[in-house]
Amino acid sequence: MGFARFLLILLLLSLLTTTSTAQTFKCSPSATCSALVGYAPYNATTLSEIQSQFNVKKFHSLLGANNLPLSTPRTYPIQSKQTVKVPIPCICYNNTGVSNKVPIYTVKKDDGLYLIASTVFSGLLKYPQIVTANKIADENKIDIGQKLWIPLPCSCDEVGGEKVVHYAHVVEAGSTVEEIAQRFGTDSRTLLSINGMANDSQLMADQPLDVPLKACNSSIERNSLDYPLLVPNGSYAITAGACVKCNCDSTDWTLQCKPSQLNTTISNWGTCPSMQCEASGSLYNIGNTTSSNCNRSTCAYAGYNTTTILTSLPLESTCPTSAPSGNNSSKIDSNWNFLFISVFSLLLCFYLS
């Protein structure tokens, strides 16, 4: 009995530790950015309800993060435990990143802080973080209708000198660092490093893991209002007052932008400004390509300001490359062989005569 009681105590201590210990994401002070969290609802829901729960401002940003068509209805069903990427604004202080004063959750009947953290927000944080963020004096006493800030984990830090989109991935039981790295297009060493882990043994199920998602390269200027527009593989973003849609595809890792074709009433301008490049006296919309001889140019989105959508026209050469120098060497060898054979034939004829 004594040994069994000892094991029970150890188990309880382990449960308490995993309940109260929260994974925090490292983040440089004063930085702000957009980040993503992976939300797997406990019960079936809809995209509209997820938008409301996480206070996502633009419905199309939720669609873009999950690469769903812009025509997707708000009532689009999400099954229980189906993971949805949710965009959040991130702010960094005290070397830790958290969602910037969102989402705000309204306490309901029979809610408790543990339930809110583990079930309502699918384990993206631990309940002591809610206690600390909201300065709750008694964690066992919250009121129906009370507003709580849910400080979700995030980061804005560069990884390997590159800007990335940080994604809070809740680890599934049985996962390995290698599997997660392959799934999200990164490597084990990077995951271990940014999460402060030495090896796989420190990977904990039902804990959020900081996963850096590579973003497509772009021509966006530093003075643009949406700089840096970071769009990870397999997603898109609506930008420039809802006038431009930019996709990221891992085939070439270059941001592909074109007019969004959204209803002009959605646009911040009412009517979208010109989105054209000029080449050889002709105008081309962003996303369109023109060719001249063996040069090709694509009208690229370069950002926007309060009055203008910026464009650029980078030139790409498609001219065939010259033959490698090794071919000349083979020609010289052939000439020498021909000369040798000719001289040998003349000598043979002279000898026989």
C-alpha positions as MATLAB code, in Angstrom:
seq = 'MGFARFLLILLLLSLLTTTSTAQTFKCSPSATCSALVGYAPYNATTLSEIQSQFNVKKFHSLLGANNLPLSTPRTYPIQSKQTVKVPIPCICYNNTGVSNKVPIYTVKKDDGLYLIASTVFSGLLKYPQIVTANKIADENKIDIGQKLWIPLPCSCDEVGGEKVVHYAHVVEAGSTVEEIAQRFGTDSRTLLSINGMANDSQLMADQPLDVPLKACNSSIERNSLDYPLLVPNGSYAITAGACVKCNCDSTDWTLQCKPSQLNTTISNWGTCPSMQCEASGSLYNIGNTTSSNCNRSTCAYAGYNTTTILTSLPLESTCPTSAPSGNNSSKIDSNWNFLFISVFSLLLCFYLS';
ca = [
       0.000    0.000    0.000;
       2.845    2.366    0.869;
       4.462    1.983   -2.540;
       1.126    2.378   -4.341;
       0.427    5.546   -2.382;
       3.893    6.848   -3.326;
       3.194    6.217   -7.039;
      -0.175    7.965   -6.736;
       1.474   11.033   -5.214;
       4.038   11.108   -8.028;
       1.259   10.895  -10.608;
      -0.666   13.743   -9.007;
       2.464   15.897   -8.879;
       3.087   15.153  -12.549;
      -0.457   16.178  -13.478;
      -0.191   19.364  -11.461;
       3.098   20.213  -13.143;
       1.775   19.727  -16.670;
      -1.361   21.663  -15.756;
       0.439   24.705  -14.419;
       3.581   24.788  -16.553;
       3.067   26.867  -19.671;
       5.158   26.915  -22.826;
       6.102   30.495  -23.667;
       7.404   31.712  -27.019;
      10.595   33.786  -27.111;
      10.152   37.198  -28.673;
      12.330   40.314  -28.930;
      11.016   43.302  -26.943;
       8.819   45.954  -28.628;
       8.189   43.857  -31.762;
       4.727   43.462  -33.288;
       3.604   41.220  -36.144;
       0.941   38.831  -37.376;
       1.133   35.219  -36.208;
      -0.955   32.042  -36.367;
      -2.349   29.578  -33.840;
      -3.668   26.096  -34.548;
      -7.161   25.786  -33.067;
      -8.856   22.362  -32.862;
     -12.357   22.924  -31.399;
     -13.696   20.466  -28.846;
     -17.130   20.545  -30.497;
     -18.183   21.024  -34.121;
     -18.451   24.707  -35.017;
     -18.325   27.134  -37.970;
     -15.803   29.599  -39.352;
     -18.051   32.462  -38.238;
     -18.023   31.238  -34.628;
     -14.230   30.861  -34.723;
     -13.885   34.394  -36.100;
     -16.031   35.682  -33.251;
     -14.273   33.658  -30.540;
     -10.804   34.847  -31.585;
     -11.915   38.409  -32.468;
     -10.518   38.086  -36.007;
     -11.226   41.421  -37.697;
     -11.395   40.314  -41.336;
     -13.159   37.101  -42.346;
     -10.987   36.859  -45.466;
      -7.835   36.685  -43.308;
      -9.226   33.506  -41.741;
      -9.984   32.132  -45.223;
      -6.524   33.039  -46.495;
      -4.703   31.418  -43.577;
      -6.451   28.142  -44.437;
      -6.331   28.606  -48.234;
     -10.115   28.467  -48.525;
     -11.817   30.184  -51.496;
     -13.018   33.739  -50.954;
     -16.516   32.489  -51.782;
     -16.506   30.252  -48.677;
     -19.602   31.030  -46.555;
     -19.336   32.102  -42.927;
     -21.384   29.040  -41.981;
     -18.657   26.729  -43.356;
     -18.620   23.743  -40.950;
     -15.568   22.797  -38.893;
     -15.580   19.336  -37.356;
     -14.577   18.487  -33.803;
     -10.764   18.346  -33.473;
     -10.277   19.691  -37.012;
      -7.357   22.121  -36.877;
      -7.927   25.634  -38.215;
      -5.134   28.205  -38.530;
      -6.276   31.421  -36.856;
      -4.442   34.733  -37.476;
      -3.674   36.815  -34.383;
      -1.850   40.116  -33.755;
       1.313   39.473  -31.735;
       3.152   41.790  -29.358;
       6.424   41.114  -27.552;
       7.553   42.252  -24.124;
       9.733   40.759  -21.392;
      11.186   38.491  -24.114;
       7.821   36.736  -24.483;
       5.231   36.971  -27.249;
       1.462   37.019  -26.610;
      -1.622   37.934  -28.617;
      -2.121   41.701  -28.429;
      -5.114   42.109  -26.053;
      -7.176   39.602  -28.034;
      -9.120   37.426  -27.915;
     -11.499   38.661  -25.240;
     -13.619   35.837  -23.833;
     -16.904   36.315  -21.982;
     -17.338   33.857  -19.102;
     -20.368   31.579  -19.427;
     -22.342   29.455  -16.973;
     -20.315   26.503  -15.595;
     -17.043   27.921  -16.953;
     -13.810   27.500  -15.026;
     -10.362   28.777  -15.921;
      -9.012   25.280  -16.568;
     -11.958   24.520  -18.868;
     -11.506   27.790  -20.750;
      -7.791   27.142  -21.349;
      -7.882   23.410  -22.107;
     -11.224   23.030  -23.898;
     -12.580   26.357  -25.143;
      -9.124   27.346  -26.493;
      -7.985   23.747  -27.121;
      -4.865   23.807  -24.937;
      -3.193   26.760  -26.650;
      -2.367   28.082  -23.178;
      -2.557   27.085  -19.514;
      -5.026   28.579  -17.075;
      -2.362   30.259  -14.841;
      -1.525   32.472  -17.833;
      -5.133   33.709  -17.857;
      -4.904   34.325  -14.104;
      -1.727   36.392  -14.499;
      -2.845   38.347  -17.574;
      -6.144   39.342  -15.956;
      -4.787   39.841  -12.412;
      -7.361   37.433  -10.978;
      -7.121   37.339   -7.176;
      -8.907   34.007   -6.701;
      -8.573   31.552   -9.587;
     -11.563   29.607   -8.271;
     -13.862   32.578   -8.538;
     -14.863   34.071  -11.878;
     -18.242   35.592  -12.697;
     -20.669   34.940  -15.536;
     -20.296   37.787  -18.052;
     -16.765   38.621  -16.894;
     -14.426   39.613  -19.746;
     -11.097   37.777  -19.868;
      -8.101   38.464  -22.094;
      -6.753   35.157  -23.444;
      -2.974   35.669  -23.946;
      -2.183   33.215  -26.744;
       1.473   32.337  -27.458;
       3.220   33.877  -30.481;
       6.511   35.345  -31.686;
       7.856   37.908  -34.157;
      11.523   36.841  -34.136;
      13.528   36.114  -37.262;
      14.800   32.546  -37.609;
      18.170   31.975  -39.245;
      18.244   35.615  -40.322;
      14.940   35.319  -42.207;
      11.511   36.715  -41.440;
       8.990   33.927  -40.836;
       5.403   33.461  -39.694;
       5.329   31.848  -36.251;
       2.667   29.179  -35.792;
       1.528   27.830  -32.410;
       1.036   24.104  -33.048;
      -0.499   22.040  -30.242;
       1.532   18.814  -30.087;
      -0.408   15.608  -30.601;
       0.331   12.521  -28.497;
       2.928   10.291  -30.137;
       4.433   13.071  -32.265;
       8.172   13.520  -32.744;
      10.169   16.655  -33.493;
      11.280   15.165  -36.813;
       7.682   14.467  -37.905;
       6.539   17.971  -36.991;
       9.535   19.528  -38.767;
       8.843   17.601  -41.983;
       5.140   18.425  -41.843;
       5.740   22.174  -41.670;
       8.797   22.461  -43.919;
      11.473   23.141  -41.327;
      14.119   21.004  -39.597;
      14.508   19.386  -36.189;
      17.480   21.505  -35.134;
      15.524   24.726  -35.713;
      12.469   23.483  -33.792;
      14.569   22.341  -30.834;
      16.526   25.604  -30.771;
      13.663   28.119  -30.857;
      11.671   26.086  -28.323;
      14.601   25.738  -25.916;
      14.640   21.936  -26.078;
      17.651   19.618  -26.054;
      15.983   16.599  -27.661;
      12.709   14.779  -28.391;
      12.253   13.729  -24.777;
      11.295   17.308  -23.891;
       8.475   17.409  -26.441;
       5.194   17.431  -24.505;
       1.802   16.396  -25.834;
      -1.007   18.981  -25.617;
       1.519   21.832  -25.339;
       1.890   24.573  -27.985;
       5.116   24.371  -29.990;
       6.597   27.363  -31.800;
       6.836   26.351  -35.478;
       8.405   28.844  -37.951;
       6.670   28.859  -41.337;
       8.752   30.032  -44.288;
       7.195   32.943  -46.206;
       7.434   33.752  -49.917;
       9.853   36.389  -51.191;
       8.254   39.581  -52.465;
       8.954   42.922  -54.140;
       7.180   44.923  -51.416;
       8.929   48.184  -50.573;
       9.952   48.969  -47.006;
       7.797   52.125  -46.915;
       4.642   50.194  -47.830;
       1.835   50.132  -45.258;
       1.782   46.320  -45.354;
       5.566   45.772  -45.117;
       6.628   43.088  -44.440;
       3.765   41.107  -45.935;
       4.620   37.561  -44.836;
       2.552   34.857  -46.509;
       3.485   31.224  -45.743;
       3.289   28.342  -48.195;
      -0.201   27.156  -49.108;
      -1.999   30.327  -48.059;
      -2.919   33.787  -49.314;
      -3.422   37.300  -47.986;
      -5.786   40.102  -48.983;
      -4.038   43.449  -48.786;
      -3.951   47.026  -50.150;
      -7.416   47.911  -48.899;
      -8.778   44.518  -50.030;
      -7.793   45.295  -53.647;
      -4.945   42.767  -53.954;
      -4.726   39.020  -53.351;
      -1.246   37.533  -52.826;
      -0.601   33.768  -52.896;
       2.433   31.818  -51.702;
       3.433   28.568  -53.397;
       6.531   26.526  -52.588;
       7.189   25.804  -56.281;
       9.235   29.014  -56.570;
       8.752   30.772  -53.177;
       7.878   34.054  -54.908;
       4.762   35.941  -53.829;
       2.224   35.932  -56.652;
      -0.198   38.879  -56.488;
      -3.158   39.895  -58.614;
      -6.327   42.010  -58.280;
      -8.565   40.431  -55.633;
     -11.799   40.900  -57.615;
     -13.587   41.511  -54.319;
     -16.686   43.664  -54.188;
     -15.586   47.315  -54.197;
     -17.710   47.970  -51.108;
     -15.189   45.874  -49.153;
     -12.283   48.001  -50.321;
     -11.023   50.794  -48.072;
     -11.006   53.065  -51.125;
     -14.428   52.248  -52.518;
     -12.776   51.958  -55.938;
      -9.364   50.347  -56.205;
      -6.540   52.552  -57.598;
      -4.634   51.577  -60.721;
      -2.566   48.402  -60.350;
      -0.540   48.516  -63.558;
       3.018   48.476  -64.875;
       4.135   50.082  -68.130;
       6.368   48.219  -70.579;
       7.117   49.162  -74.220;
       4.246   51.633  -74.227;
       1.714   49.064  -72.978;
       0.059   48.709  -69.560;
      -0.121   45.420  -67.658;
      -2.060   44.584  -64.500;
      -0.224   43.065  -61.555;
       0.288   39.361  -62.125;
       0.449   39.723  -65.928;
       3.605   38.759  -67.822;
       5.128   40.290  -70.959;
       7.978   38.905  -73.088;
      10.398   40.621  -75.472;
      12.997   38.607  -77.388;
      14.304   36.307  -74.652;
      13.471   38.567  -71.701;
      10.377   38.202  -69.541;
       8.825   40.641  -67.050;
       5.966   40.147  -64.613;
       4.120   43.128  -63.174;
       4.648   42.631  -59.422;
       2.842   44.102  -56.428;
       5.241   46.358  -54.486;
       3.015   47.649  -51.662;
       0.665   50.564  -51.124;
       0.219   53.908  -49.378;
      -2.828   56.015  -48.617;
      -3.403   56.942  -52.272;
      -1.506   54.515  -54.492;
      -0.884   50.829  -55.144;
       2.811   50.399  -55.927;
       4.122   48.100  -58.652;
       7.470   46.982  -60.053;
       8.536   45.280  -63.284;
      11.531   43.006  -62.584;
      13.288   41.648  -65.697;
      14.033   37.930  -66.014;
      16.282   36.620  -68.780;
      15.130   33.472  -70.568;
      17.934   33.551  -73.152;
      19.658   30.205  -73.730;
      23.080   30.023  -72.155;
      26.149   29.666  -74.374;
      27.626   26.220  -74.869;
      30.161   25.262  -72.199;
      33.831   25.619  -73.057;
      34.285   21.838  -72.908;
      32.684   21.550  -76.365;
      35.531   23.594  -77.889;
      38.009   21.191  -76.360;
      36.338   18.225  -78.032;
      36.432   20.042  -81.383;
      40.174   20.651  -81.050;
      40.713   16.985  -80.181;
      38.764   15.926  -83.302;
      40.844   18.219  -85.510;
      44.076   16.770  -84.153;
      42.791   13.238  -84.713;
      41.884   14.077  -88.336;
      45.317   15.597  -88.952;
      47.112   12.597  -87.437;
      45.121   10.138  -89.565;
      45.767   12.165  -92.737;
      49.554   12.302  -92.167;
      49.638    8.596  -91.351;
      47.742    7.777  -94.581;
      50.164    9.828  -96.717;
      53.175    8.122  -95.198;
      51.623    4.695  -95.749;
      50.945    5.494  -99.423;
      54.531    6.740  -99.880;
      55.927    3.544  -98.318;
      53.810    1.206 -100.468;
      54.722    3.041 -103.654;
];
